[in-house]
């Protein structure tokens, strides 16, 4: 598990990519609207955006093959997420 920081002027987004895992788990560590604005994840193939606003609640998805995704731009503040790659 590792922590990712999204911040304007530094790494404010992540380009579309596949993770090197069978499954990926993302857990928001701070609150949209209070700590940051923008952000979220977009699954390219499905044109689906997930904001995952509930701190401490996990979102799990296939990391390889089907779920090309990108981290959307944080426009204000700093967003932190914990990420875990699972390869059962």
N, CA, C and O atoms as a DFTB+ gen file, in Angstrom:
352 C
 N C O
     1  1       0.853      -1.172       0.000
     2  2       0.000       0.000       0.000
     3  2       0.900       1.236       0.000
     4  3       1.975       1.249       0.601
     5  1       0.426       2.276      -0.695
     6  2       1.162       3.530      -0.745
     7  2       0.167       4.678      -0.812
     8  3      -1.011       4.467      -1.099
     9  1       0.636       5.881      -0.549
    10  2      -0.217       7.072      -0.568
    11  2       0.164       7.927      -1.770
    12  3       1.342       8.149      -2.050
    13  1      -0.865       8.402      -2.475
    14  2      -0.674       9.288      -3.627
    15  2      -1.184      10.674      -3.243
    16  3      -2.240      10.810      -2.625
    17  1      -0.422      11.697      -3.617
    18  2      -0.814      13.081      -3.353
    19  2      -1.039      13.781      -4.687
    20  3      -0.171      13.774      -5.559
    21  1      -2.214      14.384      -4.832
    22  2      -2.530      15.206      -6.000
    23  2      -2.631      16.650      -5.526
    24  3      -3.382      16.962      -4.602
    25  1      -1.853      17.538      -6.180
    26  2      -1.812      18.933      -5.753
    27  2      -1.529      19.817      -6.968
    28  3      -0.611      19.525      -7.734
    29  1      -2.311      20.906      -7.161
    30  2      -2.032      21.815      -8.268
    31  2      -0.591      22.325      -8.198
    32  3      -0.080      22.621      -7.118
    33  1       0.050      22.421      -9.348
    34  2       1.425      22.890      -9.406
    35  2       2.444      21.782      -9.209
    36  3       3.632      21.975      -9.470
    37  1       1.988      20.621      -8.750
    38  2       2.854      19.444      -8.625
    39  2       2.235      18.368      -9.507
    40  3       2.085      18.567     -10.713
    41  1       1.880      17.246      -8.926
    42  2       1.133      16.212      -9.660
    43  2      -0.342      16.433      -9.352
    44  3      -0.825      16.028      -8.294
    45  1      -1.055      17.072     -10.271
    46  2      -2.466      17.382     -10.037
    47  2      -3.399      16.365     -10.679
    48  3      -4.603      16.389     -10.424
    49  1      -2.857      15.459     -11.518
    50  2      -3.663      14.448     -12.199
    51  2      -2.750      13.289     -12.577
    52  3      -1.535      13.355     -12.395
    53  1      -3.354      12.225     -13.108
    54  2      -2.591      11.077     -13.597
    55  2      -3.165      10.675     -14.947
    56  3      -4.369      10.442     -15.060
    57  1      -2.330      10.591     -15.964
    58  2      -2.777      10.250     -17.328
    59  2      -3.416       8.858     -17.364
    60  3      -3.181       8.047     -16.469
    61  1      -4.231       8.578     -18.404
    62  2      -4.842       7.250     -18.522
    63  2      -3.786       6.143     -18.506
    64  3      -2.749       6.239     -19.162
    65  1      -4.077       5.097     -17.743
    66  2      -3.124       3.994     -17.577
    67  2      -3.847       2.748     -17.064
    68  3      -4.979       2.824     -16.586
    69  1      -3.179       1.615     -17.170
    70  2      -3.590       0.385     -16.497
    71  2      -2.631       0.185     -15.331
    72  3      -1.442       0.480     -15.453
    73  1      -3.124      -0.305     -14.220
    74  2      -2.251      -0.637     -13.099
    75  2      -1.620      -2.003     -13.339
    76  3      -2.162      -2.818     -14.086
    77  1      -0.492      -2.249     -12.718
    78  2       0.205      -3.535     -12.838
    79  2      -0.275      -4.475     -11.745
    80  3       0.528      -5.060     -11.018
    81  1      -1.587      -4.616     -11.634
    82  2      -2.176      -5.454     -10.591
    83  2      -3.412      -6.149     -11.138
    84  3      -4.002      -5.712     -12.126
    85  1      -3.793      -7.232     -10.484
    86  2      -5.047      -7.892     -10.829
    87  2      -6.213      -7.031     -10.373
    88  3      -7.172      -6.825     -11.116
    89  1      -6.124      -6.528      -9.145
    90  2      -7.128      -5.618      -8.584
    91  2      -6.423      -4.431      -7.951
    92  3      -5.310      -4.549      -7.440
    93  1      -7.086      -3.292      -7.994
    94  2      -6.594      -2.086      -7.334
    95  2      -7.643      -1.621      -6.338
    96  3      -8.842      -1.662      -6.617
    97  1      -7.182      -1.180      -5.177
    98  2      -8.064      -0.603      -4.164
    99  2      -7.609       0.830      -3.914
   100  3      -6.436       1.077      -3.632
   101  1      -8.547       1.773      -4.019
   102  2      -8.296       3.185      -3.715
   103  2      -9.128       3.570      -2.498
   104  3     -10.312       3.239      -2.425
   105  1      -8.518       4.264      -1.548
   106  2      -9.219       4.723      -0.348
   107  2      -8.954       6.223      -0.173
   108  3      -7.809       6.620       0.046
   109  1      -9.998       7.063      -0.267
   110  2      -9.812       8.500      -0.045
   111  2      -9.409       8.774       1.406
   112  3      -9.986       8.209       2.335
   113  1      -8.420       9.643       1.591
   114  2      -7.941       9.952       2.935
   115  2      -8.338      11.346       3.417
   116  3      -8.157      11.675       4.590
   117  1      -8.877      12.161       2.514
   118  2      -9.365      13.468       2.946
   119  2     -10.600      13.852       2.141
   120  3     -10.970      13.158       1.194
   121  1     -11.235      14.958       2.519
   122  2     -12.588      15.291       2.077
   123  2     -12.629      16.331       0.965
   124  3     -12.069      17.420       1.087
   125  1     -13.315      15.964      -0.138
   126  2     -13.573      16.915      -1.227
   127  2     -14.444      18.051      -0.673
   128  3     -15.336      17.813       0.141
   129  1     -14.182      19.271      -1.114
   130  2     -14.959      20.420      -0.663
   131  2     -14.385      21.068       0.590
   132  3     -14.564      22.267       0.805
   133  1     -13.704      20.296       1.407
   134  2     -13.048      20.835       2.594
   135  2     -11.536      20.934       2.378
   136  3     -10.924      21.965       2.659
   137  1     -10.943      19.844       1.874
   138  2      -9.491      19.758       1.722
   139  2      -9.016      19.987       0.288
   140  3      -7.870      20.377       0.067
   141  1      -9.885      19.748      -0.672
   142  2      -9.513      19.899      -2.080
   143  2     -10.755      20.046      -2.939
   144  3     -11.869      19.757      -2.503
   145  1     -10.544      20.504      -4.183
   146  2     -11.598      20.593      -5.207
   147  2     -11.129      19.831      -6.433
   148  3      -9.931      19.751      -6.704
   149  1     -12.082      19.267      -7.179
   150  2     -11.759      18.496      -8.378
   151  2     -11.424      17.068      -8.007
   152  3     -11.903      16.547      -7.000
   153  1     -10.599      16.438      -8.827
   154  2     -10.168      15.068      -8.562
   155  2     -11.205      14.030      -8.943
   156  3     -12.208      14.338      -9.587
   157  1     -10.951      12.802      -8.537
   158  2     -11.787      11.662      -8.889
   159  2     -11.057      10.778      -9.887
   160  3      -9.927      11.064     -10.284
   161  1     -11.715       9.712     -10.280
   162  2     -11.126       8.788     -11.252
   163  2     -12.118       8.577     -12.390
   164  3     -13.324       8.467     -12.166
   165  1     -11.597       8.523     -13.608
   166  2     -12.452       8.270     -14.777
   167  2     -11.988       6.994     -15.435
   168  3     -10.808       6.824     -15.741
   169  1     -12.955       6.081     -15.654
   170  2     -12.701       4.829     -16.362
   171  2     -12.993       5.085     -17.835
   172  3     -14.146       5.259     -18.230
   173  1     -11.943       5.105     -18.637
   174  2     -12.009       5.560     -20.025
   175  2     -12.966       4.725     -20.861
   176  3     -13.821       5.279     -21.552
   177  1     -12.840       3.408     -20.812
   178  2     -13.649       2.516     -21.656
   179  2     -15.140       2.704     -21.424
   180  3     -15.940       2.582     -22.353
   181  1     -15.509       2.998     -20.191
   182  2     -16.920       3.105     -19.822
   183  2     -17.386       4.555     -19.726
   184  3     -18.558       4.814     -19.455
   185  1     -16.467       5.505     -19.948
   186  2     -16.763       6.927     -19.802
   187  2     -17.510       7.192     -18.496
   188  3     -18.527       7.885     -18.470
   189  1     -16.985       6.628     -17.427
   190  2     -17.612       6.692     -16.107
   191  2     -16.657       7.386     -15.136
   192  3     -15.490       7.010     -15.025
   193  1     -17.160       8.394     -14.441
   194  2     -16.362       9.104     -13.442
   195  2     -16.864       8.757     -12.051
   196  3     -18.066       8.782     -11.788
   197  1     -15.926       8.430     -11.159
   198  2     -16.249       8.108      -9.770
   199  2     -15.520       9.116      -8.890
   200  3     -14.304       9.279      -8.993
   201  1     -16.272       9.786      -8.028
   202  2     -15.663      10.782      -7.155
   203  2     -15.131      10.190      -5.859
   204  3     -14.221      10.764      -5.260
   205  1     -15.669       9.059      -5.406
   206  2     -15.201       8.395      -4.187
   207  2     -15.000       9.408      -3.068
   208  3     -13.884       9.593      -2.583
   209  1     -16.072      10.056      -2.663
   210  2     -16.005      11.141      -1.685
   211  2     -15.993      10.705      -0.226
   212  3     -15.684      11.517       0.647
   213  1     -16.314       9.473       0.059
   214  2     -16.425       9.058       1.462
   215  2     -15.070       8.623       2.003
   216  3     -14.534       7.588       1.608
   217  1     -14.535       9.412       2.896
   218  2     -13.222       9.136       3.483
   219  2     -13.244       7.775       4.164
   220  3     -14.139       7.473       4.953
   221  1     -12.236       6.953       3.841
   222  2     -12.106       5.642       4.462
   223  2     -12.854       4.525       3.759
   224  3     -12.672       3.358       4.108
   225  1     -13.694       4.844       2.773
   226  2     -14.427       3.819       2.031
   227  2     -13.632       3.437       0.787
   228  3     -13.173       4.308       0.048
   229  1     -13.471       2.150       0.559
   230  2     -12.639       1.664      -0.541
   231  2     -13.426       1.511      -1.840
   232  3     -14.605       1.155      -1.836
   233  1     -12.747       1.788      -2.945
   234  2     -13.240       1.465      -4.283
   235  2     -12.270       0.428      -4.849
   236  3     -11.058       0.649      -4.860
   237  1     -12.805      -0.704      -5.319
   238  2     -11.961      -1.778      -5.853
   239  2     -12.336      -2.021      -7.304
   240  3     -13.518      -2.062      -7.648
   241  1     -11.322      -2.183      -8.164
   242  2     -11.583      -2.414      -9.580
   243  2     -10.444      -3.225     -10.182
   244  3      -9.344      -3.251      -9.629
   245  1     -10.699      -3.897     -11.328
   246  2      -9.628      -4.631     -12.005
   247  2      -8.546      -3.657     -12.464
   248  3      -8.844      -2.672     -13.138
   249  1      -7.318      -3.921     -12.109
   250  2      -6.229      -3.009     -12.442
   251  2      -5.725      -3.155     -13.862
   252  3      -5.376      -2.165     -14.507
   253  1      -5.683      -4.385     -14.355
   254  2      -5.169      -4.641     -15.712
   255  2      -6.319      -4.868     -16.682
   256  3      -7.467      -5.050     -16.277
   257  1      -6.002      -4.854     -17.929
   258  2      -6.873      -5.252     -19.035
   259  2      -8.075      -4.360     -19.252
   260  3      -8.068      -3.568     -20.194
   261  1      -9.115      -4.448     -18.425
   262  2     -10.393      -3.817     -18.757
   263  2     -10.574      -2.414     -18.213
   264  3     -11.458      -1.699     -18.686
   265  1      -9.794      -1.991     -17.258
   266  2     -10.088      -0.729     -16.583
   267  2      -8.989       0.325     -16.752
   268  3      -8.331       0.727     -15.793
   269  1      -8.814       0.757     -18.011
   270  2      -7.966       1.914     -18.275
   271  2      -8.595       3.090     -17.525
   272  3      -9.787       3.355     -17.677
   273  1      -7.812       3.786     -16.730
   274  2      -8.371       4.855     -15.911
   275  2      -7.370       5.994     -15.763
   276  3      -6.182       5.852     -16.049
   277  1      -7.896       7.137     -15.303
   278  2      -7.050       8.305     -15.091
   279  2      -7.480       9.022     -13.820
   280  3      -8.653       9.003     -13.447
   281  1      -6.517       9.654     -13.161
   282  2      -6.803      10.511     -12.013
   283  2      -7.120      11.904     -12.523
   284  3      -6.298      12.528     -13.193
   285  1      -8.316      12.391     -12.205
   286  2      -8.749      13.697     -12.702
   287  2      -8.071      14.834     -11.937
   288  3      -7.632      14.656     -10.800
   289  1      -7.994      15.979     -12.563
   290  2      -7.236      17.112     -12.038
   291  2      -7.812      17.660     -10.737
   292  3      -9.004      17.954     -10.645
   293  1      -6.952      17.793      -9.740
   294  2      -7.284      18.509      -8.509
   295  2      -7.006      19.983      -8.789
   296  3      -5.895      20.350      -9.174
   297  1      -8.021      20.825      -8.595
   298  2      -7.912      22.237      -8.962
   299  2      -7.559      23.142      -7.790
   300  3      -7.108      24.270      -7.988
   301  1      -7.762      22.651      -6.566
   302  2      -7.492      23.461      -5.373
   303  2      -7.231      22.535      -4.198
   304  3      -7.895      21.507      -4.060
   305  1      -6.277      22.884      -3.353
   306  2      -5.980      22.086      -2.172
   307  2      -5.141      20.863      -2.519
   308  3      -4.505      20.807      -3.571
   309  1      -5.150      19.892      -1.625
   310  2      -4.365      18.674      -1.800
   311  2      -5.237      17.463      -1.513
   312  3      -5.900      17.400      -0.478
   313  1      -5.236      16.508      -2.425
   314  2      -5.991      15.264      -2.271
   315  2      -5.016      14.128      -1.980
   316  3      -3.979      14.003      -2.631
   317  1      -5.362      13.302      -0.992
   318  2      -4.570      12.123      -0.658
   319  2      -5.432      10.881      -0.810
   320  3      -6.579      10.853      -0.363
   321  1      -4.872       9.847      -1.445
   322  2      -5.544       8.549      -1.501
   323  2      -4.531       7.457      -1.172
   324  3      -3.360       7.538      -1.541
   325  1      -5.012       6.438      -0.471
   326  2      -4.208       5.240      -0.238
   327  2      -4.535       4.272      -1.365
   328  3      -5.701       4.090      -1.715
   329  1      -3.509       3.651      -1.930
   330  2      -3.677       2.729      -3.051
   331  2      -3.018       1.407      -2.699
   332  3      -1.912       1.367      -2.159
   333  1      -3.720       0.326      -3.016
   334  2      -3.154      -1.004      -2.801
   335  2      -3.349      -1.829      -4.062
   336  3      -4.430      -1.827      -4.651
   337  1      -2.307      -2.532      -4.475
   338  2      -2.372      -3.437      -5.621
   339  2      -2.452      -4.866      -5.093
   340  3      -1.646      -5.274      -4.257
   341  1      -3.432      -5.622      -5.587
   342  2      -3.617      -7.013      -5.179
   343  2      -3.361      -7.933      -6.355
   344  3      -3.859      -7.704      -7.458
   345  1      -2.592      -8.962      -6.118
   346  2      -2.312      -9.988      -7.121
   347  2      -2.479     -11.361      -6.479
   348  3      -1.500     -12.009      -6.107
   349  1      -3.751     -11.803      -6.353
   350  2      -3.992     -13.097      -5.679
   351  2      -3.458     -14.273      -6.478
   352  3      -3.582     -15.419      -6.048
